[in-house]
Every structure is written in C-alpha cells, then in structure tokens.
Amino acid sequence: QVQLVESGGGLVQAGGSLRLSCAASGSIFSNNRMGWYRQAPGKQRELVATITSSGRTNYADSVKGRFTIARDNAKNTVFLQMNSLKPEDTAVYYCNAALDSGKVFWGQGTQVTVSS
C-alpha cells in the first residue's frame, strides 16, 4: 500500500506562484511514475505533469512553460512548481503514483485557487 500526502495549495492572485509537494510512503518502489492531475468543478480530472524515476517529464500543453515537475527519489517526494498562474488553473490538484506492477495510487487532493 502507498500513501500520498499533498501540501502547498492555497489562494493566489493571477500571475503568482505556488509550489505543491507530495510525500509518498509505504511500499513504493524505485521504478514508478509520479505525477499531478487536477479537477476543476464540473470537469473531468486531467493530467498536469508526470515524471518517471529516471526524470523523464511530460506536461499538459496548457501548463508547458509555466509549471515544472521535479522529484527527490531519496525522499520519495514529488514537487510541482507553478508560475504565472491563471484563473483557469483553479482546481483540486491530486498527486498520483503509478507503479511498475500496474497499481495506481492517489492522494487526497489539495485546492489551488487563482483569483483574477
């Protein structure tokens, strides 16, 4: 079992920045892909960014150039640096861990609100 705990959400004005963190504990192995997804009210959950154990990253087009995903493998922690935030970035952000075994785990989510 894997536990994911997010932190760092909050309220920020448009153009501002926030940094999300996700600490993973439990039976998380070295080979995995971790990432961030978000869900706005009335919309489906969507991918924001992912990063593999080797550091390969993938971003949604809507956040490219503004968001940066990074990880600290020694601490099983993944980060999402969000710059130049827009009101449309408002959503609940979820941490995700996808193991090589095929199991997928989710955090409880953290609210990000960007005011115009």
DSSP file with accessible surface (Angstrom, degrees, kcal/mol):
  #  RESIDUE AA STRUCTURE BP1 BP2  ACC     N-H-->O    O-->H-N    N-H-->O    O-->H-N    TCO  KAPPA ALPHA  PHI   PSI    X-CA   Y-CA   Z-CA
    1    1 A Q              0   0  148      0, 0.0    26,-2.5     0, 0.0     2,-0.4   0.000 360.0 360.0 360.0 143.9    0.0    0.0    0.0
    2    2 A V  E     -A   26   0A   8     24,-0.2     2,-0.4    25,-0.1    24,-0.2  -0.970 360.0-157.2-122.8 135.7    1.2    3.5   -0.8
    3    3 A Q  E     -A   25   0A  87     22,-2.8    22,-2.4    -2,-0.4     2,-0.5  -0.953   6.1-166.4-113.0 135.4    0.1    6.7    0.9
    4    4 A L  E     -A   24   0A  11     -2,-0.4   104,-0.6   102,-0.4     2,-0.5  -0.983   2.2-171.2-123.0 127.3    0.4   10.1   -0.8
    5    5 A V  E     -A   23   0A  85     18,-2.1    18,-2.4    -2,-0.5     2,-0.2  -0.966   7.8-160.0-124.4 116.2    0.1   13.3    1.1
    6    6 A E  E     +A   22   0A   9     -2,-0.5     2,-0.3    16,-0.2    16,-0.2  -0.612  14.7 167.9 -92.1 155.3   -0.1   16.6   -0.7
    7    7 A S  E     +A   21   0A  64     14,-2.2    14,-2.8    -2,-0.2   103,-0.1  -0.967  42.0  65.5-154.8 162.6    0.7   20.1    0.6
    8    8 A G        +     0   0   37     -2,-0.3    11,-0.3     1,-0.3    14,-0.0   0.368  60.7 132.6 106.5  -3.4    1.2   23.6   -0.7
    9    9 A G        +     0   0   29     12,-0.1     2,-0.3     9,-0.1    -1,-0.3  -0.168  23.6 117.4 -72.4 173.5   -2.2   24.5   -2.1
   10   10 A G  E     -d  112   0B  29    101,-1.0   103,-2.8   100,-0.1     2,-0.5  -0.991  60.7 -48.6 162.0-164.9   -3.9   27.8   -1.4
   11   11 A L  E     +d  113   0B 128     -2,-0.3     2,-0.3   101,-0.2   103,-0.2  -0.893  52.4 164.2-106.3 131.8   -5.2   31.1   -2.8
   12   12 A V  E     -d  114   0B  26    101,-2.5   103,-2.4    -2,-0.5     2,-0.2  -0.981  35.2-110.8-144.9 152.0   -3.0   33.2   -5.0
   13   13 A Q  E >   -d  115   0B 148     -2,-0.3     3,-2.3   101,-0.2    72,-0.2  -0.487  51.7 -81.1 -79.5 155.8   -3.6   36.1   -7.4
   14   14 A A  T 3  S+     0   0   51    101,-2.5    72,-0.2     1,-0.3    -1,-0.1  -0.274 120.5  29.6 -55.2 137.4   -3.2   35.7  -11.2
   15   15 A G  T 3  S+     0   0   53     70,-3.3    69,-0.6     1,-0.3    -1,-0.3   0.252 100.0 114.6  92.3 -11.3    0.4   35.8  -12.2
   16   16 A G    <   -     0   0   22     -3,-2.3    69,-2.3    69,-0.2     2,-0.3  -0.077  58.5-121.2 -83.9-174.1    1.5   34.4   -8.8
   17   17 A S        -     0   0   59     66,-0.2     2,-0.3    67,-0.2    66,-0.2  -0.934  20.8-179.2-132.1 152.5    3.2   31.2   -7.9
   18   18 A L  E     - B   0  82A  32     64,-2.1    64,-3.2    -2,-0.3     2,-0.5  -0.977  15.5-147.0-143.6 153.7    2.7   28.2   -5.7
   19   19 A R  E     - B   0  81A 131    -11,-0.3     2,-0.3    -2,-0.3    62,-0.2  -0.980  13.1-160.3-125.6 119.1    4.7   25.1   -5.0
   20   20 A L  E     - B   0  80A   0     60,-2.8    60,-2.4    -2,-0.5     2,-0.3  -0.745   5.5-164.4 -95.4 145.9    2.9   21.8   -4.4
   21   21 A S  E     -AB   7  79A  26    -14,-2.8   -14,-2.2    -2,-0.3     2,-0.4  -0.952   6.9-167.4-127.4 150.2    4.6   18.9   -2.6
   22   22 A a  E     -AB   6  78A   0     56,-2.0    56,-2.2    -2,-0.3     2,-0.5  -0.949   6.1-161.2-139.7 116.3    3.6   15.2   -2.4
   23   23 A A  E     -AB   5  77A  48    -18,-2.4   -18,-2.1    -2,-0.4     2,-0.4  -0.861   9.4-156.6-100.7 126.5    5.3   12.9    0.0
   24   24 A A  E     +A    4   0A  10     52,-2.9     2,-0.3    -2,-0.5   -20,-0.2  -0.828  15.9 171.5-104.3 138.6    4.9    9.2   -0.7
   25   25 A S  E     +A    3   0A  60    -22,-2.4   -22,-2.8    -2,-0.4     2,-0.3  -0.943  37.8  41.0-139.0 163.6    5.2    6.5    2.0
   26   26 A G  E    S-A    2   0A  48     -2,-0.3     2,-2.3   -24,-0.2   -24,-0.2  -0.704 110.0  -6.7 101.2-152.3    4.7    2.7    2.1
   27   27 A S  S    S+     0   0   66    -26,-2.5     2,-0.6    -2,-0.3   -25,-0.1  -0.344  81.1 145.2 -85.2  62.4    5.5    0.1   -0.5
   28   28 A I        -     0   0   16     -2,-2.3     2,-0.1   -27,-0.1    -2,-0.1  -0.876  34.5-152.5-102.8 124.4    6.7    2.5   -3.2
   29   29 A F        -     0   0  136     -2,-0.6    -2,-0.0     2,-0.2    71,-0.0  -0.401  27.3-103.4 -95.4 172.0    9.5    1.1   -5.2
   30   30 A S  S    S+     0   0   91      1,-0.1     2,-1.0    -2,-0.1    -1,-0.1   0.831 105.4  68.6 -67.2 -32.0   12.2    2.8   -7.1
   31   31 A N  S    S+     0   0   92     22,-0.1    69,-1.2    21,-0.1     2,-0.3  -0.762  74.1 110.4 -93.0 104.0   10.6    2.3  -10.6
   32   32 A N  E     -E   99   0B   6     -2,-1.0    21,-0.9    67,-0.2     2,-0.5  -0.982  59.6-122.3-159.7 166.3    7.5    4.3  -10.8
   33   33 A R  E     -EF  98  52B 103     65,-2.5    65,-3.1    -2,-0.3     2,-0.3  -0.987  27.7-168.9-116.7 127.1    6.0    7.3  -12.5
   34   34 A M  E     +EF  97  51B   1     17,-2.6    17,-3.1    -2,-0.5     2,-0.3  -0.844  16.4 150.5-114.7 154.1    4.7   10.1  -10.3
   35   35 A G  E     -EF  96  50B   0     61,-2.4    61,-2.5    -2,-0.3     2,-0.4  -0.958  38.1-105.7-165.6-179.9    2.6   13.0  -11.3
   36   36 A W  E     +EF  95  49B   0     13,-3.1    12,-2.7    -2,-0.3    13,-1.8  -0.983  26.5 178.6-125.1 136.1    0.0   15.6  -10.8
   37   37 A Y  E     -EF  94  47B  38     57,-2.6    57,-3.2    -2,-0.4     2,-0.3  -0.859  10.9-154.7-125.8 163.8   -3.6   15.7  -12.0
   38   38 A R  E     -EF  93  46B  13      8,-2.5     8,-3.1    -2,-0.3     2,-0.4  -0.983   8.1-160.9-142.6 155.0   -6.3   18.3  -11.5
   39   39 A Q  E     -E   92   0B  66     53,-2.1    53,-2.3    -2,-0.3     6,-0.2  -0.958   8.1-162.2-139.1 115.9  -10.0   18.5  -11.4
   40   40 A A    >   -     0   0   23      4,-0.4     3,-2.4    -2,-0.4    51,-0.1  -0.594  45.7 -75.2 -90.3 158.5  -12.0   21.7  -11.8
   41   41 A P  T 3  S+     0   0  118      0, 0.0    -1,-0.1     0, 0.0     3,-0.1  -0.275 119.0   6.4 -56.1 129.9  -15.6   22.0  -10.7
   42   42 A G  T 3  S+     0   0   91      1,-0.2     2,-0.3    -3,-0.1    -3,-0.0   0.508 113.8 100.1  77.4   4.9  -17.8   20.3  -13.3
   43   43 A K  S <  S-     0   0  144     -3,-2.4    -1,-0.2     1,-0.0     2,-0.1  -0.807  75.3-102.7-121.9 162.5  -14.9   19.0  -15.3
   44   44 A Q        -     0   0  173     -2,-0.3    -4,-0.4     1,-0.1     2,-0.2  -0.439  46.6 -92.3 -78.3 156.4  -13.1   15.7  -15.6
   45   45 A R        -     0   0   92     -6,-0.2     2,-0.3    -2,-0.1    -6,-0.2  -0.479  51.2-167.1 -66.6 137.1   -9.8   15.0  -13.9
   46   46 A E  E     -F   38   0B  89     -8,-3.1    -8,-2.5    -2,-0.2     2,-0.2  -0.928  23.7-101.3-132.1 152.7   -6.9   15.9  -16.3
   47   47 A L  E     +F   37   0B  50     -2,-0.3   -10,-0.2   -10,-0.2     3,-0.1  -0.466  32.5 172.9 -70.0 138.9   -3.2   15.3  -16.4
   48   48 A V  E     -     0   0B   0    -12,-2.7    12,-2.5     1,-0.4     2,-0.3   0.742  63.4 -29.7-106.3 -56.0   -1.0   18.2  -15.4
   49   49 A A  E     -FG  36  59B   0    -13,-1.8   -13,-3.1    10,-0.2    -1,-0.4  -0.975  51.5-162.4-163.0 149.5    2.5   16.7  -15.4
   50   50 A T  E     -FG  35  58B  10      8,-2.3     8,-2.0    -2,-0.3     2,-0.3  -0.944   1.8-165.7-134.1 158.9    4.3   13.4  -14.8
   51   51 A I  E     -FG  34  57B   9    -17,-3.1   -17,-2.6    -2,-0.3     6,-0.2  -0.988  12.8-141.9-145.6 132.5    7.9   12.4  -14.1
   52   52 A T  E >   -F   33   0B  21      4,-2.1     3,-1.7    -2,-0.3   -19,-0.2  -0.361  36.0 -99.1 -86.2 173.0    9.5    9.0  -14.2
   53   53 A S  T 3  S+     0   0   25    -21,-0.9    20,-0.1     1,-0.3   -20,-0.1   0.810 126.0  52.9 -61.2 -29.3   12.1    7.6  -11.9
   54   54 A S  T 3  S-     0   0  102      2,-0.1    -1,-0.3     1,-0.0   -23,-0.0   0.484 124.1-103.8 -86.7  -2.3   14.7    8.5  -14.4
   55   55 A G    <   +     0   0   38     -3,-1.7     2,-0.4     1,-0.3    -2,-0.1   0.506  66.8 150.9  96.6   6.5   13.5   12.1  -14.6
   56   56 A R        -     0   0  170      1,-0.0    -4,-2.1    -5,-0.0    -1,-0.3  -0.572  30.2-157.6 -74.2 131.2   11.6   12.0  -17.9
   57   57 A T  E     -G   51   0B  65     -2,-0.4     2,-0.3    -6,-0.2    -6,-0.2  -0.728  17.8-169.8-114.2 158.4    8.8   14.5  -17.8
   58   58 A N  E     -G   50   0B  84     -8,-2.0    -8,-2.3    -2,-0.3     2,-0.4  -0.988  10.6-169.4-144.8 136.1    5.6   15.1  -19.6
   59   59 A Y  E     -G   49   0B  43     -2,-0.3   -10,-0.2   -10,-0.2     2,-0.2  -0.950  27.3-112.5-129.0 148.2    3.3   18.2  -19.4
   60   60 A A    >>  -     0   0   19    -12,-2.5     3,-1.7    -2,-0.4     4,-1.0  -0.495  35.0-119.4 -67.7 145.8   -0.1   19.1  -20.5
   61   61 A D  G >4 S+     0   0  132      1,-0.3     3,-0.5     2,-0.2    -1,-0.1   0.850 110.9  63.6 -56.9 -34.1    0.0   21.8  -23.2
   62   62 A S  G 34 S+     0   0   59      1,-0.2    -1,-0.3     3,-0.0   -14,-0.0   0.674 111.5  34.5 -68.2 -16.8   -1.9   24.2  -21.0
   63   63 A V  G X> S+     0   0    0     -3,-1.7     4,-2.3   -15,-0.2     3,-2.3   0.469  82.4 127.0-117.0  -4.7    0.9   24.3  -18.4
   64   64 A K  T << S+     0   0  117     -4,-1.0     4,-0.1    -3,-0.5    -3,-0.0  -0.296  81.2  15.6 -57.9 134.3    4.0   24.0  -20.6
   65   65 A G  T 34 S+     0   0   87      2,-0.4    -1,-0.3     1,-0.1     3,-0.1   0.274 126.1  59.0  85.2 -11.0    6.5   26.8  -19.8
   66   66 A R  T <4 S+     0   0   28     -3,-2.3    17,-2.1     1,-0.2     2,-0.3   0.697  98.7  51.5-116.0 -35.7    4.7   27.7  -16.6
   67   67 A F  E  <  -C   82   0A   4     -4,-2.3    -2,-0.4    15,-0.2     2,-0.4  -0.829  59.7-166.1-108.4 148.3    4.8   24.6  -14.4
   68   68 A T  E     -C   81   0A  76     13,-2.5    13,-3.1    -2,-0.3     2,-0.4  -0.995   5.3-157.0-134.5 127.5    7.8   22.4  -13.6
   69   69 A I  E     +C   80   0A   6     -2,-0.4     2,-0.3    11,-0.2    11,-0.2  -0.822  20.6 164.5-102.4 141.6    7.6   19.0  -12.0
   70   70 A A  E     -C   79   0A  46      9,-1.9     9,-3.3    -2,-0.4     2,-0.3  -0.960  16.7-153.6-148.6 162.7   10.6   17.5  -10.1
   71   71 A R  E     -C   78   0A  38     -2,-0.3     2,-0.6     7,-0.3     7,-0.2  -0.990  15.6-148.1-143.5 152.8   11.2   14.7   -7.7
   72   72 A D  E >>> -C   77   0A  52      5,-3.1     5,-1.9    -2,-0.3     3,-0.7  -0.932  15.4-171.0-116.9  99.9   13.5   13.7   -4.9
   73   73 A N  G >45S+     0   0   80     -2,-0.6     3,-0.7     1,-0.2    -1,-0.1   0.842  83.1  59.3 -64.5 -32.6   13.9   10.0   -5.1
   74   74 A A  G 345S+     0   0   97      1,-0.2    -1,-0.2    -3,-0.1    -2,-0.0   0.829 117.0  33.0 -65.2 -29.2   15.7    9.7   -1.9
   75   75 A K  G <45S-     0   0  150     -3,-0.7   -51,-0.3     2,-0.2    -1,-0.2   0.333 104.0-126.1-108.0   5.1   12.8   11.2   -0.1
   76   76 A N  T <<5 +     0   0   49     -3,-0.7   -52,-2.9    -4,-0.6     2,-0.4   0.915  64.7 138.7  49.2  47.5   10.0    9.8   -2.3
   77   77 A T  E   < -BC  23  72A  21     -5,-1.9    -5,-3.1   -54,-0.2     2,-0.4  -0.971  38.6-163.5-127.0 139.6    8.7   13.3   -2.8
   78   78 A V  E     -BC  22  71A   0    -56,-2.2   -56,-2.0    -2,-0.4     2,-0.3  -0.945   9.6-160.4-122.3 143.9    7.5   15.0   -6.0
   79   79 A F  E     -BC  21  70A  39     -9,-3.3    -9,-1.9    -2,-0.4     2,-0.4  -0.883  11.5-159.2-122.0 154.2    7.0   18.7   -6.4
   80   80 A L  E     -BC  20  69A   0    -60,-2.4   -60,-2.8    -2,-0.3     2,-0.6  -0.923   8.4-162.2-134.2 108.5    5.1   20.9   -8.8
   81   81 A Q  E     -BC  19  68A  59    -13,-3.1   -13,-2.5    -2,-0.4     2,-0.6  -0.824  11.0-166.1 -89.4 121.2    6.3   24.5   -9.2
   82   82 A M  E     +BC  18  67A   0    -64,-3.2   -64,-2.1    -2,-0.6     2,-0.3  -0.946  11.2 173.3-116.0 115.0    3.5   26.6  -10.7
   83   83 A N        +     0   0   59    -17,-2.1   -66,-0.2    -2,-0.6   -67,-0.2  -0.759  59.5  23.7-115.2 163.6    4.4   30.0  -12.0
   84   84 A S  S    S-     0   0   68    -69,-0.6    -1,-0.2    -2,-0.3   -67,-0.2   0.901  84.7-160.5  49.8  48.0    2.3   32.6  -13.9
   85   85 A L        -     0   0    3    -69,-2.3   -70,-3.3    -3,-0.2   -69,-0.2  -0.259   7.3-158.0 -65.0 146.4   -0.8   31.1  -12.5
   86   86 A K    >   -     0   0   86    -72,-0.2     3,-2.5   -71,-0.1     4,-0.3  -0.857  31.3-110.6-120.9 156.0   -4.1   31.8  -14.3
   87   87 A P  G >  S+     0   0   52      0, 0.0     3,-2.0     0, 0.0    27,-0.4   0.855 117.5  63.4 -54.7 -32.7   -7.7   31.7  -13.0
   88   88 A E  G 3  S+     0   0  130      1,-0.3   -48,-0.0   -48,-0.0    -3,-0.0   0.569  88.6  69.5 -72.3  -5.7   -8.2   28.6  -15.2
   89   89 A D  G <  S+     0   0    1     -3,-2.5    -1,-0.3    25,-0.0     2,-0.2   0.525  71.0 120.7 -83.0  -6.7   -5.6   26.8  -13.2
   90   90 A T    <   +     0   0   36     -3,-2.0     2,-0.3    -4,-0.3    23,-0.2  -0.405  40.8 106.4 -61.2 124.9   -8.1   26.8  -10.3
   91   91 A A  E    S- H   0 112B   2     21,-2.1    21,-2.7    -2,-0.2     2,-0.6  -0.964  76.1 -79.4-178.0 171.0   -8.8   23.2   -9.4
   92   92 A V  E     -EH  39 111B  35    -53,-2.3   -53,-2.1    -2,-0.3     2,-0.5  -0.862  47.9-146.4 -88.7 126.8   -8.2   20.4   -6.8
   93   93 A Y  E     -EH  38 110B   0     17,-3.2    17,-2.1    -2,-0.6     2,-0.4  -0.852  12.9-162.3-101.4 130.1   -4.7   19.0   -7.6
   94   94 A Y  E     -E   37   0B  41    -57,-3.2   -57,-2.6    -2,-0.5     2,-0.3  -0.919  12.8-137.3-116.1 135.4   -4.1   15.4   -7.0
   95   95 A a  E     -E   36   0B   0     -2,-0.4    12,-2.3   -59,-0.2     2,-0.4  -0.647  25.2-165.3 -84.7 145.1   -0.8   13.5   -6.6
   96   96 A N  E     -EI  35 106B   4    -61,-2.5   -61,-2.4    -2,-0.3     2,-0.4  -0.987  14.1-167.0-136.5 139.1   -0.6   10.2   -8.4
   97   97 A A  E     -EI  34 105B   0      8,-2.3     8,-2.6    -2,-0.4     2,-0.6  -0.993   3.6-170.3-127.6 124.5    1.8    7.3   -8.2
   98   98 A A  E     -EI  33 104B  15    -65,-3.1   -65,-2.5    -2,-0.4     6,-0.2  -0.962  14.0-155.8-115.5 113.4    1.8    4.6  -10.9
   99   99 A L  E >   -E   32   0B  15      4,-2.8     3,-2.0    -2,-0.6   -67,-0.2  -0.489  28.5-114.3 -87.7 161.1    4.0    1.6  -10.0
  100  100 A D  T 3  S+     0   0  124    -69,-1.2    -1,-0.1     1,-0.3   -68,-0.1   0.757 114.8  67.4 -62.3 -23.8    5.5   -0.9  -12.4
  101  101 A S  T 3  S-     0   0   85      2,-0.1    -1,-0.3     1,-0.1     3,-0.1   0.631 119.8-108.8 -70.3 -13.9    3.2   -3.5  -11.0
  102  102 A G  S <  S+     0   0   59     -3,-2.0     2,-0.2     1,-0.4    -2,-0.1   0.261  75.9 134.4 102.0 -10.5    0.3   -1.6  -12.5
  103  103 A K        -     0   0  131     -5,-0.1    -4,-2.8     1,-0.0     2,-0.4  -0.490  38.2-159.3 -74.9 144.7   -1.1   -0.3   -9.3
  104  104 A V  E     -I   98   0B  75     -6,-0.2     2,-0.3    -2,-0.2    -6,-0.2  -0.978   6.1-168.7-127.5 136.6   -2.1    3.3   -9.1
  105  105 A F  E     -I   97   0B  26     -8,-2.6    -8,-2.3    -2,-0.4     2,-0.3  -0.937   3.2-158.2-127.2 150.7   -2.5    5.4   -6.0
  106  106 A W  E     -I   96   0B 108     -2,-0.3  -102,-0.4   -10,-0.2   -10,-0.2  -0.942  12.4-132.3-127.2 147.7   -3.9    8.9   -5.4
  107  107 A G        -     0   0    9    -12,-2.3  -102,-0.2    -2,-0.3     3,-0.1  -0.269  35.7-102.6 -82.9-179.7   -3.5   11.5   -2.8
  108  108 A Q        -     0   0  117   -104,-0.6   -14,-0.1     1,-0.1  -103,-0.1   0.635  63.6-115.2 -83.0 -14.0   -6.5   13.2   -1.1
  109  109 A G        -     0   0   14      1,-0.1     2,-0.4   -14,-0.0   -15,-0.2   0.123  17.7-128.3  97.0 149.7   -6.0   16.4   -3.2
  110  110 A T  E     - H   0  93B  23    -17,-2.1   -17,-3.2  -103,-0.1     2,-0.3  -1.000  23.8-120.2-136.9 136.1   -5.1   20.0   -2.4
  111  111 A Q  E     - H   0  92B  89     -2,-0.4  -101,-1.0   -19,-0.2     2,-0.5  -0.583  23.3-171.7 -81.5 132.4   -7.1   23.0   -3.5
  112  112 A V  E     -dH  10  91B   0    -21,-2.7   -21,-2.1    -2,-0.3     2,-0.5  -0.994   5.6-176.3-120.2 123.1   -5.5   25.7   -5.7
  113  113 A T  E     -d   11   0B  49   -103,-2.8  -101,-2.5    -2,-0.5     2,-0.6  -0.986   7.1-167.4-124.2 125.1   -7.5   28.8   -6.3
  114  114 A V  E     -d   12   0B   7     -2,-0.5     2,-0.3   -27,-0.4  -101,-0.2  -0.956  11.3-153.4-114.7 117.6   -6.3   31.6   -8.6
  115  115 A S  E      d   13   0B  43   -103,-2.4  -101,-2.5    -2,-0.6    -2,-0.0  -0.651 360.0 360.0 -91.9 147.9   -8.1   34.9   -8.3
  116  116 A S              0   0  136     -2,-0.3    -1,-0.1  -103,-0.2   -30,-0.0  -0.350 360.0 360.0 -89.9 360.0   -8.3   37.3  -11.2
